[in-house]
């Protein structure tokens, strides 16, 4: 238990009163010294807290390297192709992509420059060590604000779901916000009328729901889109995460929202359990992300589940490189990434693009339906 973190949160609430869940989640995950992610305690894989695409080995990076190379071709093979990754964890994905590009796409590899956005010094040090063999290819930035305007691709895998969210609860004829308070030594939920102007400005986006219905509002993701759109001159933003289009996100049957807390592959009872030692996340409202992106000059380049995305890359870009003699480990990884009961339907992929007059979809969206229609835009 992260005692110092708990005391810091209690002291803030004691001094300033109850706080938004967004603020609480920010402390639990990203406090510079004690947060779950920023401290480096977050662990992926079978021995960690959760399982993700990178956990299956280097095959996911190999697939995406092929997709990135095609994106580079769509941007007229620019000589300074910037590949930005945000949420790079320990640098596993970056290493897999760079090795695959070097071995299979040398012209693309020569043009590419990899930039990682990482505010945590602990994680940045781990990434530097892992990527030492590509020191001349990789550089780091602390935030999107530190990133120079670029042509290329911004990539994220399970980034948006971990952004701090506001928790909303329906009053029947409107919405209140669930907040975090302290009773004795325990953290508890309370609710109050909306006091945050940014939250109030988004209330019209929330559909009417019966009293007690709960959902999340991810203002951090919308702010992130604002910054990303300003930095991307020409190219793509590719996001892999788990979520729903708007209608499914606000499904009447989902009365308790999508917030989940996990540690050691076990779903915990709530966000006040193992604070600082557990992952807290919420599903992505893909329609909200894509719609806000279009307001900022980006447009939807594709949306589909991971099963169809991976199948498209293999069909169009790697068909001749995955014969019957493929490495058994690669075959098992492929099954995990594709299988509907594993990761194939759990994750979705959204591509946004800017200043590109391209009619043909990227290979990853070969088997996808119309993205805007699927998102309800």
Secondary structure, 3 states (H helix, E strand, C coil): CCHHHHHHHHHHHHHHCCEEHHHHHHHHHHCCCCCCCCCCCCCECCCCCECCHHHHCCHHHHHHHHHHHHHHHHCCCCCCEEEEEECCCCCHHHHHHHHHHHHHCHHHHHHEEEEEECCCHHHHHHHHHHCHHHCCCEEEECCHHHCCCEEEEEEEECCHHHCCCEEEEECCCCEEEEEEEEECCEEEEEEEECCCHHHHHHHHHCCCCCCCCEEEECHHHHHHHHHHHHHEEEEEEEEEECEECHHHHCCCCCCECCCEEEECCEECCCCCCCCCCCEEECCEEHHHHHHHHHHCCCEEEEEEEHHHHHHHHHHHHCHHHCCCCCCHHHHHHHHHHHCCCCCCCCCEEEEEEECCCCCCCCHHHCCCCCHHHHHCC
